[in-house]
Amino acid sequence: MDPRYLALLDRVERPARYLGGEVNAVVKPRAELRVALCFPDLYDLGMSHLGLKILYEILNREAGVAAERCFAPAPDLRELLRAEGVLLPTLETKTPLRECHLVGFSLQYEMCATTLLEMLHLGGIPIRAAARGEADPLVCAGGPCAFNPEPLAPFVDFFLLGDGEEAVVEIAHRVRDGRRRGRDRAALLRELAAIRGVYVPALYAPEYDPEGRLVATRPLDPAAPERVTKALVTRLDRAPYPTAPVVPHVQTTHDRISIEISRGCTEGCRFCQAGYLYRPVRERSPERILELVDRSVAATGYEEVSLSSLSTGDYACLPGLVQALAARPEPLAVAMPSLKAGSLSPEVIAAVGRTGKSGYTIAPEAGSPRLRRVVNKGITDEQVLETVASVFRAGWDSLKLYFMIGLPTETEADHEAIADLAHRCLEVARREGRRVRQITVSCSTFVPKAHTPFQWCRQISVAETEAIHRRMKRLLRHRKLHFRWHDPRVSWLEGILSRGDRRVAAAIEAAWRRGCYLDGWGDYLRLEAWEQALAESGVEPEAYLRERSLEEPLPWDHIDPMIPKRYLLKEWRRALAEAQVGDCRVEKCSACGVCDFKTVVNELHTEFAPPPPRPRPPAPAEAPFWRYRVGFRRTGPARFLSHLEQGAALVRALRRAGLPLRHTQGFNPRPKVAFGPALPVGSEGRAELFEVELTRPLTPEAIAERLAPALPEGLELTGVAPLAAGAPSLSEAVGLAVYEVHLPEPLAAVAAQLPERLARCDRLVVRRRRKGKVKEVDLRPLVVGLTAAGARLTLTLRHDARGATRPAELLAALLGEAYPGDAALRVVRTALLRPDGTPLAAEPLPVAS
């Protein structure tokens, strides 16, 4: 590991993103094949991605194979890596990407293209596949965006199309065996092309006519099939699944357990690429799902589980499954992120409400019944309104309605229908609910995607989208209705990248060279740089956003998702006729072509008897409880955790330890845990404290025996003590904190003068900025003591109702221009004291380290 890398973390925001060492992370210092699983976006988003967790589990089961994670650094760390010449490493062993054998990217969103190039560059890997030599790793990519691989083809050695559970193991074995035999890159890529689902761009070439129109993408080598068929897992219940996923240090986008209850969807929504790419439907059995939930909760300490699929409400045994989850003795919130109006009964909605979820989303997609017939979204206004009524009766106070604009055949009447439906939903919510906090109406611009019946359609322009937004704002004026929209500039660029051919790669590289990065984030998107890159590359945006002829070859025609193009054409004609097609799970076969009715067929589970409910502990108001104070140290990488991140880590550790936690009452029960004063990010702590309430008494030794092994790396248990029922709370007990601060040695002489300088100060005023407002604060009353010994300072600071200050803030005020910056300090909190100066650290009983 390059020691300079960890030194950079003192200089960035949210350094916990880059630490590694999370609970359940797998570290293999020695491995014959090291695979970097890269997500071309921030850790916060990438750690929520289920596919990465599945591949991480599968590959790390293999002897001699190490799968490690790598995420796109935020702009602050990106700039430091470039400036200091430090290579982007993996999280587990801090191995630079160029020293891995296989570097794989998950392509969930077209807007990650320049980020992929930047991660390659930061990792020391040539961005173009043709420039890589025998010492460079193989670069691969998969995910939904791989089904039009051409815009990224020059940068990727091979793509994996479809399900990865089985194919990724075969790929790992081929690469490992090829390395053993000394196979060169070209020979190894030809061997990989024989694996189902593997597309090697170097073995194919696009052919254009004299006017520059695509004629075909043809294989150049006998090893390359004419069309590459996606990899498919036919029995999801038999596929491996992680039961001890990595628990992130930071709060992620979906910070919870995610259980994939089914894969694929046969609703047949004509705009939905995933619905066509991932057919047929394959369900996990409810018994297996409950097993995965139990094991995952025990291994992670999460209090929320997401039942993940493309259409969770269509899962055949959902009522019994939700009933079983709601009957668990420990509080467990249940989230269902993909629901169709009318797919859940009022009883199921009520059961989900009892688990503590605070928001509900319905996706009508189109405002009018006519347009919903065009897109084959088989729901009615009445079903939407009935679902809204059930949701608010069950206790929800907010709702999100999701729509698309720019759909084929759309008119202004369809925009008016969106507003009309939103106002009717609000009326129903007010009538049926106890409280209506907000209804959010979210609109995104429709992007016609490859391998769907709408792949031939035109995408509307940015100007057209903005005009619709202005109209929708007028139509949705109400204090309880909140209109949100997706940035139309992002959708415009997404359309070019998702519908492009291999010539678009030049524009991607040009945009990257102009500094484009994390383009999916509106704050970082540099549209002007993209426009310049498109122009200098000779890429005409309208050539890719235009309506396509039904006869013309498409850039993705050589990719086979197992649904023939003739079926998509039939569905396009049905859309124009407003003809709907039923779901083949419950109606007749739609003849989409994916099933052979032997090994490939819908896998459904229709029978389930929920297990008897386990006994619940008495409600907190009725039951006695026992309080304990717990002492711990914070050292090493854990010093980069924020107060909230550390609190979440400790609560999950308590749950993993299986302690009988007392919970709050109400809609969202939470463990009764209280923490000591916040420790600044980057600081160590030798005498940290928190308090916890349990529903039954345990000896301090028993608590320590369970809790110590459940703590994450860098948090070490130092003691546990019972508290009397009337003992003051931790916030009342703590009045002072003692810090040891190490300044750079050249400042030793200056440090020696600080006690006298402080003594001469009647006031020490600093300006604090909070939420855009500036406030002056006098730090002098908050400082009880300051002594110096060389470059080491000992500070005693107040932590009470009068306020508090951080050592860095105090020293910056005292040193002025001589202050070396926060990153130059080493700060250790050595004690928490009562207001009278007597130690609190003596209360926890010593336990073995």
Secondary structure as UniProt FT lines:
FT   HELIX           3..8
FT   HELIX           9..11
FT   HELIX           15..18
FT   STRAND          33..39
FT   HELIX           43..46
FT   TURN            47..48
FT   HELIX           50..61
FT   TURN            63..64
FT   STRAND          65..71
FT   HELIX           75..84
FT   HELIX           97..99
FT   STRAND          102..106
FT   HELIX           110..112
FT   HELIX           113..122
FT   TURN            123..124
FT   HELIX           129..131
FT   TURN            134..135
FT   STRAND          138..142
FT   HELIX           144..147
FT   HELIX           150..155
FT   STRAND          158..160
FT   TURN            165..166
FT   HELIX           167..181
FT   HELIX           185..192
FT   TURN            193..194
FT   TURN            196..197
FT   STRAND          198..199
FT   HELIX           201..203
FT   STRAND          204..208
FT   TURN            210..211
FT   STRAND          214..219
FT   TURN            222..223
FT   STRAND          228..229
FT   HELIX           236..238
FT   TURN            253..254
FT   STRAND          257..260
FT   STRAND          262..263
FT   TURN            270..271
FT   HELIX           273..277
FT   STRAND          282..283
FT   HELIX           286..300
FT   STRAND          304..308
FT   HELIX           312..314
FT   TURN            316..317
FT   HELIX           318..326
FT   STRAND          333..335
FT   TURN            341..342
FT   HELIX           346..354
FT   TURN            355..356
FT   STRAND          360..365
FT   HELIX           369..374
FT   TURN            375..376
FT   HELIX           381..393
FT   TURN            394..395
FT   STRAND          398..405
FT   TURN            408..409
FT   HELIX           412..432
FT   STRAND          438..445
FT   TURN            450..451
FT   TURN            453..456
FT   HELIX           462..475
FT   TURN            479..480
FT   STRAND          481..485
FT   HELIX           488..499
FT   TURN            502..503
FT   HELIX           504..513
FT   TURN            514..515
FT   TURN            519..520
FT   TURN            522..524
FT   HELIX           527..536
FT   TURN            537..538
FT   HELIX           541..545
FT   TURN            550..551
FT   TURN            555..558
FT   STRAND          559..560
FT   HELIX           565..576
FT   TURN            577..578
FT   TURN            584..586
FT   TURN            620..622
FT   STRAND          626..634
FT   HELIX           636..640
FT   HELIX           643..656
FT   TURN            657..658
FT   STRAND          673..675
FT   TURN            681..682
FT   STRAND          684..694
FT   HELIX           700..707
FT   HELIX           708..710
FT   TURN            713..714
FT   STRAND          715..723
FT   TURN            725..726
FT   HELIX           730..733
FT   STRAND          736..742
FT   HELIX           745..747
FT   HELIX           748..759
FT   STRAND          765..770
FT   TURN            771..772
FT   STRAND          773..778
FT   HELIX           780..782
FT   STRAND          783..789
FT   TURN            790..791
FT   STRAND          792..800
FT   TURN            801..802
FT   STRAND          803..804
FT   HELIX           807..815
FT   HELIX           816..818
FT   HELIX           822..824
FT   STRAND          826..833
FT   TURN            835..836
FT   TURN            841..842
FT   STRAND          845..846
//
